[in-house]
């Protein structure tokens, strides 16, 4: 990346044309975070206190009565629109997978601070109650949400199902959820404060798109004669591959904690792509010497959208759904624990002294600190 950030602005412009402008969204998050921080003293009225270092991380952490808890709210974004179109054009019902995507977005963020989910709540907002009349769609959605909660070891506590005519398209559905989790006894929240030069970086594989990048997929599909039914080189359609369900990493995080692996940070790779490796607000350089295989759907969309390596790896997860940082020498153990739990993982790099940035050595790509300014929300 050029030192003046010009390449980063090019990436932002391209994704902004698809409807997602990180520069403006991140500025809004920073404002909200600054305002939210003013409410921290109110916790004391209930006998609780916040863990201030968690502001700006993937979940908010607080202590109550000797227990460390975390909470998070996440939305799926526009991926549900892919499911809507695939059902309408091809009669293929992938709502169970979309439900899993939404739950994964929530519980993976929670697990990234070392908290295991206790309760998940659902938010299913429709543009018309007609969505519930479809013979399979809602049943698939609910069954998928249940299965994802079971995979994450969390109780489905309830939720909200508003109909928002005029705000959401008549055949549309917006998915979101929230969760509360607990940091297991004997452990501290994982917030990046222990990161140090020499730590190793393990990248745990994604299944494909996960919950980020659907706007670009939809843009690419509009330019293809057969849209989401376009055949990828491997034989599957673009729509089917784009809707591969997200990986839930809770079981891996629980296993790492149980095994006593010295994990120093966890980063859920969603929006902002591999820039998220440097999510911790520390002046450290993250050097990735190896990268995982790129799922076919991400490779195809990258080519079709004409994205450079910098644009692709700064937007999509490109095959890495979770980054695990650990003490020097522990990386191989992280890989072994991951594989024992059924996850593919790669000892991919190390942390060095230096400015806050991510180096993708195989590609010659550099993401500097200015490209990831999330603030406190």
GIQUISUL-V568326 format. One record per residue. N is the residue number from 1. RES is the residue in three letters. SS is DSSP state (hx for helix, st for strand, lp for the rest). NEAR is the number of other C-alpha atoms within 12 Angstrom. D_LAST is the distance of its C-alpha to the last C-alpha in whole Angstrom. Layout:
N/RES/SS/NEAR/D_LAST
N/RES/SS/NEAR/D_LAST
This chain:
1/UNK/lp/28/26
2/UNK/lp/17/28
3/UNK/lp/15/27
4/UNK/lp/14/26
5/UNK/lp/19/23
6/UNK/hx/18/26
7/UNK/hx/25/26
8/UNK/hx/36/22
9/UNK/hx/25/22
10/UNK/hx/26/25
11/UNK/hx/34/23
12/UNK/hx/31/20
13/UNK/hx/21/23
14/UNK/hx/28/24
15/UNK/hx/36/21
16/UNK/hx/22/21
17/UNK/hx/18/24
18/UNK/lp/24/23
19/UNK/lp/21/21
20/UNK/lp/26/17
21/UNK/lp/25/17
22/UNK/hx/31/14
23/UNK/hx/26/14
24/UNK/hx/19/14
25/UNK/hx/22/11
26/UNK/hx/25/9
27/UNK/hx/19/10
28/UNK/hx/19/9
29/UNK/hx/23/5
30/UNK/hx/23/6
31/UNK/hx/20/8
32/UNK/hx/20/6
33/UNK/hx/25/4
34/UNK/hx/19/8
35/UNK/hx/16/9
36/UNK/hx/21/8
37/UNK/hx/24/9
38/UNK/lp/16/12
39/UNK/lp/17/13
40/UNK/hx/24/13
41/UNK/hx/17/17
42/UNK/hx/14/17
43/UNK/hx/19/17
44/UNK/hx/15/20
45/UNK/hx/12/22
46/UNK/hx/14/22
47/UNK/lp/15/23
48/UNK/st/20/20
49/UNK/st/26/18
50/UNK/st/31/14
51/UNK/lp/30/14
52/UNK/hx/25/12
53/UNK/hx/27/12
54/UNK/hx/40/10
55/UNK/lp/36/7
56/UNK/lp/33/5
57/UNK/lp/40/8
58/UNK/lp/42/9
59/UNK/lp/45/9
60/UNK/st/42/9
61/UNK/st/41/12
62/UNK/st/35/15
63/UNK/st/26/19
64/UNK/st/20/21
65/UNK/lp/12/25
66/UNK/lp/16/25
67/UNK/st/24/23
68/UNK/st/31/20
69/UNK/st/37/17
70/UNK/st/43/14
71/UNK/st/40/12
72/UNK/st/41/10
73/UNK/st/31/11
74/UNK/st/32/12
75/UNK/st/35/14
76/UNK/lp/39/17
77/UNK/lp/29/17
78/UNK/lp/35/21
79/UNK/hx/41/22
80/UNK/hx/45/24
81/UNK/hx/33/26
82/UNK/hx/45/28
83/UNK/hx/41/29
84/UNK/hx/34/30
85/UNK/hx/30/32
86/UNK/hx/32/33
87/UNK/hx/27/35
88/UNK/hx/20/36
89/UNK/hx/16/38
90/UNK/hx/20/39
91/UNK/lp/19/39
92/UNK/lp/24/37
93/UNK/lp/30/34
94/UNK/lp/37/31
95/UNK/hx/38/29
96/UNK/hx/30/29
97/UNK/hx/39/28
98/UNK/hx/49/25
99/UNK/hx/46/24
100/UNK/hx/43/24
101/UNK/hx/47/21
102/UNK/hx/49/19
103/UNK/hx/54/20
104/UNK/hx/55/19
105/UNK/hx/48/16
106/UNK/hx/51/15
107/UNK/hx/53/17
108/UNK/hx/51/17
109/UNK/hx/48/13
110/UNK/hx/49/14
111/UNK/hx/51/17
112/UNK/lp/54/15
113/UNK/lp/51/15
114/UNK/lp/50/18
115/UNK/st/49/18
116/UNK/st/48/20
117/UNK/st/45/20
118/UNK/st/30/22
119/UNK/st/33/21
120/UNK/st/39/20
121/UNK/st/34/20
122/UNK/st/36/21
123/UNK/st/32/20
124/UNK/st/36/23
125/UNK/st/33/23
126/UNK/st/31/26
127/UNK/lp/22/28
128/UNK/lp/24/31
129/UNK/hx/22/32
130/UNK/hx/19/35
131/UNK/hx/30/32
132/UNK/hx/25/33
133/UNK/hx/13/37
134/UNK/lp/20/37
135/UNK/lp/14/39
136/UNK/lp/20/37
137/UNK/hx/32/33
138/UNK/hx/28/32
139/UNK/hx/20/34
140/UNK/hx/25/32
141/UNK/hx/36/29
142/UNK/hx/31/29
143/UNK/hx/22/31
144/UNK/hx/31/28
145/UNK/hx/40/26
146/UNK/hx/30/28
147/UNK/hx/27/29
148/UNK/hx/38/25
149/UNK/hx/39/25
150/UNK/hx/24/28
151/UNK/hx/26/27
152/UNK/hx/37/24
153/UNK/lp/29/26
154/UNK/lp/34/24
155/UNK/st/27/25
156/UNK/st/30/25
157/UNK/st/20/24
158/UNK/st/20/25
159/UNK/st/21/22
160/UNK/st/19/23
161/UNK/lp/24/25
162/UNK/lp/22/25
163/UNK/st/24/27
164/UNK/lp/20/26
165/UNK/st/17/29
166/UNK/lp/13/28
167/UNK/lp/16/25
168/UNK/st/22/25
169/UNK/lp/21/28
170/UNK/lp/20/31
171/UNK/lp/29/31
172/UNK/lp/33/27
173/UNK/st/41/25
174/UNK/st/38/21
175/UNK/st/41/20
176/UNK/st/38/17
177/UNK/st/39/16
178/UNK/st/40/15
179/UNK/st/44/16
180/UNK/st/35/17
181/UNK/st/40/18
182/UNK/st/37/20
183/UNK/st/36/20
184/UNK/lp/28/24
185/UNK/lp/16/27
186/UNK/lp/14/27
187/UNK/lp/25/24
188/UNK/lp/30/21
189/UNK/lp/42/18
190/UNK/lp/40/17
191/UNK/lp/36/15
192/UNK/lp/34/17
193/UNK/lp/25/18
194/UNK/lp/24/22
195/UNK/lp/34/21
196/UNK/lp/28/25
197/UNK/lp/26/27
198/UNK/lp/25/29
199/UNK/lp/33/27
200/UNK/st/39/27
201/UNK/st/47/25
202/UNK/st/47/26
203/UNK/st/43/25
204/UNK/st/42/25
205/UNK/st/38/26
206/UNK/lp/40/25
207/UNK/lp/35/27
208/UNK/lp/39/26
209/UNK/lp/50/24
210/UNK/lp/48/21
211/UNK/lp/51/19
212/UNK/lp/41/18
213/UNK/lp/44/21
214/UNK/hx/41/22
215/UNK/hx/33/22
216/UNK/hx/38/24
217/UNK/hx/43/27
218/UNK/hx/35/28
219/UNK/hx/28/28
220/UNK/hx/34/31
221/UNK/hx/31/32
222/UNK/hx/22/33
223/UNK/lp/16/35
224/UNK/lp/21/37
225/UNK/lp/11/40
226/UNK/lp/18/40
227/UNK/hx/24/36
228/UNK/hx/37/34
229/UNK/hx/29/38
230/UNK/lp/29/38
231/UNK/st/22/39
232/UNK/lp/27/38
233/UNK/lp/14/40
234/UNK/lp/15/40
235/UNK/lp/14/41
236/UNK/lp/19/38
237/UNK/st/26/37
238/UNK/hx/39/33
239/UNK/hx/45/32
240/UNK/hx/35/33
241/UNK/hx/36/31
242/UNK/hx/47/28
243/UNK/lp/45/28
244/UNK/lp/33/29
245/UNK/lp/34/26
246/UNK/lp/42/23
247/UNK/lp/41/24
248/UNK/lp/45/23
249/UNK/lp/48/22
250/UNK/hx/40/22
251/UNK/hx/34/26
252/UNK/hx/41/26
253/UNK/hx/45/23
254/UNK/hx/33/25
255/UNK/hx/28/28
256/UNK/hx/38/27
257/UNK/hx/33/26
258/UNK/hx/21/30
259/UNK/lp/19/31
260/UNK/lp/20/30
261/UNK/lp/29/29
262/UNK/lp/31/27
263/UNK/st/43/24
264/UNK/st/39/21
265/UNK/st/42/18
266/UNK/st/48/17
267/UNK/st/44/16
268/UNK/st/50/15
269/UNK/lp/44/17
270/UNK/lp/43/15
271/UNK/lp/41/14
272/UNK/lp/40/15
273/UNK/hx/40/18
274/UNK/hx/43/19
275/UNK/hx/44/17
276/UNK/hx/41/15
277/UNK/hx/51/18
278/UNK/hx/46/16
279/UNK/lp/48/13
280/UNK/lp/42/14
281/UNK/lp/30/13
282/UNK/lp/27/17
283/UNK/lp/23/20
284/UNK/st/30/22
285/UNK/st/35/23
286/UNK/st/44/23
287/UNK/st/39/27
288/UNK/st/37/27
289/UNK/lp/24/31
290/UNK/lp/23/31
291/UNK/lp/31/29
292/UNK/lp/31/30
293/UNK/lp/24/32
294/UNK/lp/25/30
295/UNK/lp/30/30
296/UNK/hx/28/33
297/UNK/hx/42/30
298/UNK/hx/41/28
299/UNK/hx/31/31
300/UNK/hx/32/33
301/UNK/hx/39/30
302/UNK/hx/32/29
303/UNK/hx/19/33
304/UNK/hx/24/33
305/UNK/lp/30/30
306/UNK/lp/19/32
307/UNK/lp/27/29
308/UNK/lp/25/29
309/UNK/hx/32/28
310/UNK/hx/38/26
311/UNK/hx/38/24
312/UNK/hx/39/25
313/UNK/hx/39/23
314/UNK/lp/43/20
315/UNK/lp/48/20
316/UNK/lp/44/21
317/UNK/lp/45/21
318/UNK/lp/42/25
319/UNK/lp/37/26
320/UNK/st/46/23
321/UNK/st/48/21
322/UNK/st/46/20
323/UNK/st/50/21
324/UNK/st/54/22
325/UNK/st/52/23
326/UNK/st/39/25
327/UNK/lp/28/28
328/UNK/lp/26/31
329/UNK/lp/21/33
330/UNK/lp/27/31
331/UNK/hx/34/30
332/UNK/hx/26/33
333/UNK/hx/29/33
334/UNK/hx/43/29
335/UNK/hx/33/31
336/UNK/hx/24/34
337/UNK/hx/30/32
338/UNK/hx/34/30
339/UNK/hx/20/33
340/UNK/hx/17/34
341/UNK/lp/21/32
342/UNK/lp/18/32
343/UNK/lp/29/30
344/UNK/lp/28/31
345/UNK/st/35/29
346/UNK/st/35/30
347/UNK/st/34/30
348/UNK/st/36/29
349/UNK/st/36/28
350/UNK/st/37/28
351/UNK/st/37/25
352/UNK/st/26/27
353/UNK/st/19/27
354/UNK/lp/19/26
355/UNK/lp/22/23
356/UNK/lp/30/20
357/UNK/st/35/21
358/UNK/st/43/22
359/UNK/st/36/26
360/UNK/st/30/27
361/UNK/lp/20/31
362/UNK/lp/17/32
363/UNK/lp/21/31
364/UNK/lp/19/31
365/UNK/st/28/27
366/UNK/st/34/25
367/UNK/st/45/21
368/UNK/st/35/21
369/UNK/hx/31/18
370/UNK/hx/28/17
371/UNK/hx/38/17
372/UNK/lp/35/13
373/UNK/lp/32/11
374/UNK/lp/33/7
375/UNK/lp/29/6
376/UNK/lp/29/4
377/UNK/lp/27/0
